[in-house]
Amino acid sequence: MTTFGWIVISVLSLVVLYLMYNFVMEFILNKKLSRFKHKIHSNGMKVSQVIMFRKAYQVALGMLLVFTLGISGIFEDKIILDNQKVLTQAHQVGSKSKLLSLLDINTDDWYYYAPESELESTAVDFDQSSESRDYIGTNEQVDGVSEADIIKTDGNYIYYASRYYQQINVVFVNDDYEVEVLDSIDLGDVYTEDMYLTDEYIIVIGYTYQTSPYEYEVGAFFIDWYYRAPSGTVVVVDRVTNEIVYEVETDAYFFDHRVIENQMYLVSTKYIYNTDEELRPQFTETKNSNKEDSFVDYDDIYYYEDVTAQSMTVITSIDLELLTYDAQAFLGHVSQIYVDQDNIYTAFNYYEYADESYTTSYFSKIIKFSIDPVDQSISYQGGQTVIGHILDQYWMDEYEGYLRVVTTEFSLDINRLYILEEDFYEDKLNIVSKIDEGLGLENENVKSVRFNKDYVQVVTFEQTDPLYTIDLSDPLNPFIKENPIKEDGYSTYMHVWNEDYYLIGFGFDATPEGQVTGMKLSAYDTRLDKALDTYSFASDKEAGFGYSFSEAIYNPKALMIDASRGIVGFPMNLYRYTESSYYYESSFVIFFIDFDSENVISEPIFISHDQTDYYMQVDRGIYIENIIDDIVVDRYIYTFSYEQVLVYHIESDMIIQKEQLNDAVNAYDN
Amino acid sequence: MIKIIWSKNELSSLEDQLNHHDIHYVILDQLESIPEHMIGIEVDEDKKEEFKKLFNLIEYEKMQMFFPTQEGFVQVHLKDVLYIESFGDDIHMHLIGQKCEHIKKPLYQLEEMLKPYHFIRISKSYIVNVRMITYIKVALNAKLHLELREGTKLDVTRSYVKSFKESLKL
């Protein structure tokens, strides 16, 4: 009940109590008066009963009013959010003690499941001007929503931050399209993870490792050691001066992030290990060499009664013009996020185990935050729990106001599609329709999903790969189209090609028995029931291929992919077999795709780096083209590993330049 | 056995009261020992108490008092008095039917004089006829509001509440 409610109810109760007292006193007084009159045999006026009844009626009404108000719930904690929605699903934490109590309740009865975060998507075309060149940007899920990667370019400069070093390599692409390796940017104690590029800044997502002594009891058996608690750090580097102009450090792990125009949104996880410490997420801002600490207010931390947790998910927005931040949090973990230009969705996969029946139930809590179009601030909109787990950001998509979600459940192997719509008045996402049968054969789980406006393609797999197409044009009545595509193996990532019904799938090949043999690339026409063309890297001693793997299998951002240019590239690690031995090779592979030709998928081109240790593998490739009079004259691929940058010229099929980037590091030296 | 001698003219009102209170009586008409305009009544002894009250009531109803006024004296039936109010030396006696008499007698003397007839002081300047009270209201400030016949309202001030209750044996 609200404080106001308590005050009203208390005051009314006091009034009613007074009325009751008054009534009792009058009743006694008038009874006595009546008796007295009787005694003296007054034949005067009798004591009025009417007034007494009226009074009793008032008291009864008053009591009824207080009772009704009390149980009506109109003074319940109805929190109206800034967006005028009534908070009915989530609650504000409000205080440290409340937070502690929530953590206590939940310690034992739940678990979280957090698979690798993954990403994806589309090519970015820049307007052609005298200074800018055309290139293929990071593969992103949603147009206009930038995703981070370890490599970024504007066509002239390439910034490359090989993971978990403390520097950014800067490479300039000169007028001859050759590379000049410039001084790298030193990030001090920040280890890089991901990067964004804006016109003015390079924004680095990374971690700062702090050492703190581990507490131990004197006389205890073990010796002291140091616990390293990394804190998520965002570093903003000016592209002209290469100086750090802004830094935000927080005591949480970054789960994922996006940049929309000049606003950055970060979703991070704060684990709560020690309840004696400050529980609120903490931020340390460094700006003009001033350090300032701040915390997320308890009122900006929300929780759900049905979702309990030992961790907190923090949603932070950073204004890249003003260099300020804003944050709010909710209790619970985050397993996937989906961001479009207007909204941020977080999904948290969890399961509940029933001891009696030995069954596990899988759930996912989806929470929606909207992005204010004016000030880019984020505000909580509502949540919903669906059955099954969401294992990839591509399993979620918003189109024309509907959130579409694909989930998979492991115990019963049921795959589902949900269509949700935000409630207008309450903080809820209403389920408007769902498909919970017919998606996947027996024992099959979802492997990849690609939404495309009114359609979604879903790949399930156990032995063979049915690629289903679901018609979503009527959100209330989605249906699975007949005759799914069947082939061996499955795609882990699907990319819609020029036409809505053309698809490129990237994934694993497998034997008809379901045993994975290596990577493959497939081209589909979703109107047919089998693949148009497939190129497989599956083990084939005659072709000299061995085991193959690519980061792009789990991270679509490692794919260099552009439908308009008809090109797909990805880094690949191969174990090549010879007659007597095998060796490791890291290269960047390029395919050309043309749905109009008989062979949709071309033969691959391998750009191999010098043989090196596996941790020095090729990370990324960048495509930059030279256009003269609207005709593409030259196409170059710049491939990066920690040690080297190579320039490959497609037209002449030659590696035209090879430059040292960093000194080789031997991991075993440390 | 109680024997009463009663005026013949007043007999009907007494009979009404006796009947009302279920008191059995015998009228002795032809007695030589009493004057011609009187009659004798015999009532059962065990109804003595009730009869006494009845008698008081009749006495009260008959009760008239003379009060000094500016012009001389006024004769007032006590059963007609609602309350008495003082304005300094002016004493207003309010009667049933919106009538009012100006009395020349201090309020404290009136209080003493009328006490036996259940007139009670309720504030510095008011004496009320208890028989006229129709309802007692308990007010917020520890006062009592009295409602009298004919809609008159009077306050029992705080310093008189206790004595008011006591005199009612409340």
Interface residues (C-beta under 8 A of the other chain):
Chain A: Y18 N22 M25 E26 I28 L29 N30 K32 L33 F36 K37 K39 I40 H41 S42 N43 G44 M45 K46 V47 S48 I51 M52
Chain B: K53 L54 N56 L57 E61 K79 H118 N129 V130 R131 M132 I133 T134 Y135 I136 K137 V138 L140 L144 E147 L148 R149 K165 L168 K169 L170
